[in-house]
Amino acid sequence: MKIDKENLQKIAHLARLDFEEDGAREMVASMTEILDWVEKLNELDTDGVEPLTNMAAEQNVLRDDVAKQTLSHERGLFNAPKKDSDYFRVPKVLE
């Protein structure tokens, strides 16, 4: 499959990208190369091959969550640039 400049412009618009002329030519070449590679993969016979859901056979091994006091309020707020009794003070970001 070949990517043309019109397709690249549509993709760039959707992805909010802006290309200069030289960058657009390079991107068309790169995307065409990628799509050619994917088309090559379509030539493989995948009948009877189960889809992968994970690349590794290992399962997540999670430790038990044990609550414990590791840092006191005073120690946690010790180096805070601005604090208000039990809380960090931060600049307002939402109105």
Secondary structure, 3 states (H helix, E strand, C coil): CCCCHHHHHHHHHHCCCCCCHHHHHHHHHHHHHHHHHHHHHCCCCCCCCCCCCCCCCCCCCCCCCCCCCCCCHHHHHCCCCCEECCEECCCCCCC
